[in-house]
Amino acid sequence: MIASFRLLCAKSGLNSTVCFKSGTENDGHLLKFLLNRSLNNTKIAPSTSRLKSRLIQADKCEFGLVFDIDGVLIRGKTILPRTKECIKLLTDKSGNFSIPTIFLTNAGNELKSSKAAKLSNLLGVKISPDQVVMSHSPLKLLKNFHNKRCLISGQGPVVDIAKNLGFTSVITIDELRQYYPHLDVVDHKRRNFAPCVLGRYFPPIEAVVLFGESVRWETSLQLIVDVLMSNGRLDEKTTKFPDVNLPILACNADMVWMAEASMPRFGHGAFLHCLEQIYGKLSGKELKYSAIVGKPSEISYYYAENVLNEHAASIGYPNPIKRMYAIGDNLDTDIYGANIYNQILNNNNRSRERRALMNLGERADFEGEDETDFVSQAESIRSILVRTGVFQGDIDKHCVDMNLAHKDMVIDPSLIRPHIISDNCLEAVKTVFEIENFKSKAQ
């Protein structure tokens, strides 16, 4: 999702208060998404009673599943109880998926092929990379950044990740440190005051892409702030920050996530918070993002819907999925993101969306893409909360902690509540089958 949900609420009539306020370069992509959806899909999402009354035949599947991974199916490298039973319901006797199923994760420090291979090994079934949506996957749509020279931050194969997404000119934090060794001085053992050998011939950096938390936060924070302060020209002396910072694309704003430990672990959102505070303290300005992708941003669910349709077609269901079910363990990301997207799908006011797009004053087309590839056709997405990860308590006692939300996100507490609560992923899938009157081939 790009730029302001607040603009969307004001001009298109959507009752949503999630807001990524920053950035102007991609303003309008969200509105284009919604305009396309309205022009090509005018049906209202069905009620629960209508869903229950609809008989779904074994050779016809109009629904699909969107699983979070950590805290739902696995925890760290450990498979959770009931997960294999759950997966068995979704596959045939040969271990092939018979239900449209994808995996939407906020992880961003590996290739989706690697994630799919690890999942396949843990779950004991073949999971295609085409079934996996990483936090960075929607960056494929932002083609106007792909030819910029980008500083990329994270760990793992970040160069390969960037190239697979379409970025053509990237430099890592470690590579930048090698060019400018005198910039990284926090660790005394790593200090090297040699100047950059390229000097003024070093190509300026035009954008920053933050894939995930780094291993050495102090190095990444220092060099990113240096790039922002110098406007990408590290050899030019400067005494103040630019009025407008370089474009920044960030993946996954989760403050915490759940691994093997009994308490939540720092997520990329914690790193972003540190960067924002340091930048604000030194510059006196607010750090602006051009885009924040990953759950709960609607562009991630939009992208996931298209991936789900592709998987459905690959297993013999050529018609677009009508009803999506998102299964997650985090109220503030999995549930909130699904509910936001459900609200967008349910909005049918085409004239207001068109007027909002016109008022924006730009076409906001996808560069080089056929817009028919990105038309939402789902009627609804229902959120299902499981108690095996971040959330394990009483939903009625849950309070929205604004301190955990990203600074550019305005949380609407009414959209934190899931449609369904299940103890685990197996119970969640059985509930979906009951709603859909669907009998699995494995049953």
N, C-alpha and C positions, 0 to 999 in steps of 0.2 A: 504494500500500500504506500502511496506517495502522498506527502504533504498533509493537508488538513482535513480531518473528518469534520471538524467544526464548520468549515465552509460547506461541506456536503450537507450537514444537518440544516444549516440556515437556508440553503438554496434548493435542496431537492426534497426536503420534507422528511428525511429519514430520522427516526427517533433514536439516534445513537449519540453517545457522548464519549466514545473512544476518540482520541485525537492525537495524531502525530503532527505536531504543529509546524515543524521546521521544513525549510527548503522550498525552492520555487522552480527548480529546473525541470522537475517531473510533475508539477501540478497539473491535474487533469486526467492522469491515467486512470485513477479510480472512477472518475465520472464517466470516462469512456467505457470502462468495463460495465458500469451499471446501465449506461445508455444502450449498449449492445444487448445486455441481458433483457432489458425491457422490450426492445424492439423485436426480440426473437422468442420471447417466452412471456405469455400473458396469463398463465394459470396461477391460481392462488394455491398455496400449500394446503394439502388436505388435513382434516382434523384427525385426531387419534381414533375416533370411532369409525371414520371412513377407512382408515388404514386397517383396523382390525377386521372390518367386514369384507376386505378385498382378498380373494383367494389367489395365492400366487402358485403357479404350477412349477414343477421341478425344472422344466426347460425354459422358464421365463423368470428373470430376476430384475426387478425394477429398483432395487436398493443396493447400497454398497456401504462398506465399513472403512472408517479412517481411524487407525490405531495410533496413539502415542506409543512410545517404546519403553523408555525408562520409567519405572514405577507402575507400568501397566502389564507388560509382558515379561520384562526382566528388571533386575536391579543391579547395575554395574555389569558384571560378567556372570551373574547368577540368574537362572531362569526361575520365575516365580511359580508357586504352586498353582495348579489348574490351567497353566498356559498351554501345555501340550494338548490337554483335553479340548481346550478352546480352539486351537489350530486344527485339530482333527475334525471338528464340526464344519470347518471352512474348506476342507480338501476332500478329494475323492480317495478311493482305495490305493491309487498310485501315488498319492501325495501331491497331486496337482490341485491348485485352487479351483473350486467350483463356485465360489461366491466372490464378486468383485471386492477386492481388499487391497488397501495400500497402507503405508506406514509413514506417518507425518511426525517428524522429530525436530526439535530445536537444536540438535547437535549440528555442528558446522565445521569440525576440524578434520573431516575425512571425506573421501569420495563416496558417492552413493553406492558404487560398485563394491567398495570395501565394507560398507555398512550392511549391504545385502548379503554378502558372503558370511559375515559374522552372525547375522540373524539366522541364515540358513543352517549354519553349524549348530547354533544353540537350539533352534526350534525343530530341527530334524526334517525340514521340508525345503524345497527349492523356492527361494524368494528372488525374483528378478530385480536388478537395479532399477528397472522401470516402475517398480512398485514402491520405491522409496523416494520421499520428498524431504530433503534436508532443509535447514533454515535458510541456506543461501540459494536454494534452487530457483526462487522467483527472480533472482538477479539476471537470469537469462533474458527476461523481458526488457530490461533497461539498456537497450542497445545504444542509446546516446552516450553511455559511459564506456562502452567496450573499446573504443579506440583512444581513450585518454591514457596518459601515463599514470598508473595508479600505484601508490604505496599500499601493500597488503599486510595485514597483521593477523596472527593466529598461530596455530601449531599444526603439525601434520603436513601433508602435501599441498600446501596452500597455492603453490604455483600451478600445479596440475588442476586443482579445483578451479582456480581463476580461468585457466585456459579452456577448461571444459564448459564454463559458463559463457565464454565468448570474449573475455578480456584478452587483448592482444599485446599490451605493453605493461608489464608489472615489475615491481622491485620489492623484495621482502625487507622486513626490519633488519634481519641479519646482513643482507647485502648492503643496505644503506649504512649500517654500522661499519662495514668493511671499507666503504668509500670514505666515510667520515668518522674515523676511530676516535677522534678527540671529542665527539659529542657525548659519548657514553662513559661517564666517570663515577657513577655511584659505587660500583664494585671496584675497589682499589686494585685488585689483582688483575682486572681487565683493562685498566687505564692505558691508553696509547694516544699520545698527543700529536701524532703525525698528521699533517694536513691532507686534505683530499687531493689526490694526484690529478684528477680531472679538472679541478678548479671550476672556472666559469663555463667550461665545456660540458659540465654535468647537465643532462637534460632535466628541465624543471618538472616537478611532480604536479599533476593537475587534479588529482582526487585521491581520497583515502578510502580503502575498503577494509572493514573490520569483520573478519570471518568468525573469530572466537577469541577467548582469552588466551593470552600468551603465557609462555613458561616464565620468562623474566619480565614481570610487569614494569619494573623500574626502567628498563631499557626501552620497551615499547612506548610507555607513557612519555618519556623524555623526547624520543625521536619524533613521535607523532606531534607533540606540542611544538617542537622545533620546525617541523614542516608547515604547520598551521601558522606559526608566527612569521615565518619567512615567505609565506604564500607560495611554498614549493620551490623557492630559490635559495638553497641553503648557503650559497657563497656570497649572497648580498647581505651587507650589514643592515640591520633594522633595529629600531628602538621601540617600535610599537606594533601591535597586532593589526592586521587589515580590518577594515570596517565589516567586511563579510568574509567568513572563513571559506576555505576550499570545500568543494562538495565532499560529503562523507556519507558512505553507505555502510550501514551496520546490520549485522545478522544476529538475531536472538538477543532480546533484552531481558531474559530471565535473570532475576537477581539471585535465585538459588535453584538447585535441582537435587534430586534424590538418587544417591548411590548406595553402596553397602553400609555406609555409616548410619547410625541411628538418627542423626540430625542432618538437615539439608546442607549441601555444599555450595560454595560460591559459584555463580554462573557468570556468563559474559556480561550480564547487566551490572554486576559489581564492578567489573573493569570499566564499563562505560561510565558508571557513576564517578569513579576516580578521575577519569579523563575530563569529564564535564566540570568537576569541582576544581581541578588544577587549572584548566583553561579559564574558567570564570574568575578564579583568584588572581591569575597573572594578567589577564586581559581586561577584566572589568566588563566582559561581554558574555552573553549566553552562547554556548556552542550550538550551532544549527546543523541538523541532519538533512540531507537530501532524500534519504529513504531509510526506513527501518523495516526489515523483513524478518520472517519467522513468526511463529505464533506469539501474540494473538492478532497480528495484522491480517486484514481481510484478503490481501493479495496472496497470502500463503494458502488460505482456504480456497480461493479462486483457482490458483494453480493446482492445488490438490484435486479439485473437482475434475479438471481436465485430465489429470493423470489417472484418476479413478475411472473415467470413461474409457480411456485408452486400455486400461487393464480389463475392463468389462468386455470390450470388443475383442481382445486377444483370447478370451476364454469362451467366446461364443455368444455374447450378449451385445449385439450391434447398436441397440437403441440407447440413447442417453439415460444415465441413472436419474431417477426422479427423486429418490429419498436417500439422503446420506445420514449416517450415524457416526458421530465422532466420540471415541472412547479415550478418556484421559484421566489423569490423577491430580491435575493442578487446576484449581478453580480460577486462578487469575490469568492463565494462559489457555489451556485446553478448552475449558468450559466457556470462558468469556469470549474467546475467539470464535468458537462455533456458534455461540448465541448472537454475536455481532453479524456473522455471515448469514445466519438464518433470518435475521431482521432484514438484511439487504435483499435476500431472495424473496421474502414475503412482500417487499415494497413493490407496488405495481403502478406508481404514479409516473408514467412516462413523460408527461408534459413538463413536470417540474424538473425531472432529470435533464431533459433536453434544454430547458431554459437555464438551468445551472451551468451546463456545458457551454452554452452560448455566452452567458455572462462572464465566464472565465476568460473569454477572449482569445482562446487558442484551440486548435484542433486536437492536440495531444494524441496524435496517431502513434501507433507502434511503428518504429522505424524498421522497414524491411520485413514486416510480418504481415501475413494475411489475417485480417481481423476476424475472419470466420473461425480461425483456430482458437479464439479466446472468447467464445460466447457461452455464458452460463445458461444451462438449461434445467438445472435442478429446481425442484419445488421447495425443498426444505432440507435442513440439516439439524438433527436432534443431538443434543449433548448428553453424554453418559459419563457420570463420575464413578470411578472405582476407588476402593479404600486400601489400595496396596502400595501407594506411593506417598507423594507429598501430603495429600489429604487423607487423614485416618480418623477424623473426629466426628462431631455432630454438626450437620449442615446448618442447623438453626442457631448454633453458637459461633458460627464463622463470622468474623468481622473483616471487612475489606481493609487491608493494611496499605494505605497509600504510600508508605515509606518503601514498600517493595515494588511499587509500580514505577515504570520509567517516567522521567520528568515530562516527556511529551505525550503522555497518555492520561486522559481524564477518564476515570473509572466510573461507570454507572453501576451501583451495587445491585440493581434489579436484574442485571444481565450476568451476575455471577452464579445464580442458581441453575443447576442442571435440570434437564427434562426428566432424567432417570438417574437413580443412584443404585449401584450394584456393589456387592462385596468384592468381586473380582472379575476378570475378563470373561471367564466362562459364563458366569451368571449374566453378564452384560449381553453376550451374544445370544444366549437362550431367550432373553427378554426381547431382543430384536426379532428373533424368529417367531416368537409368540405374537408380537404386534403385526408382523407381516404375514401371519398364517403360512409360514414357510417351513417345509420339512427338508432338512439337509439330506443329501445323498449318503452322508456318513451315518445318519441316524437309523 
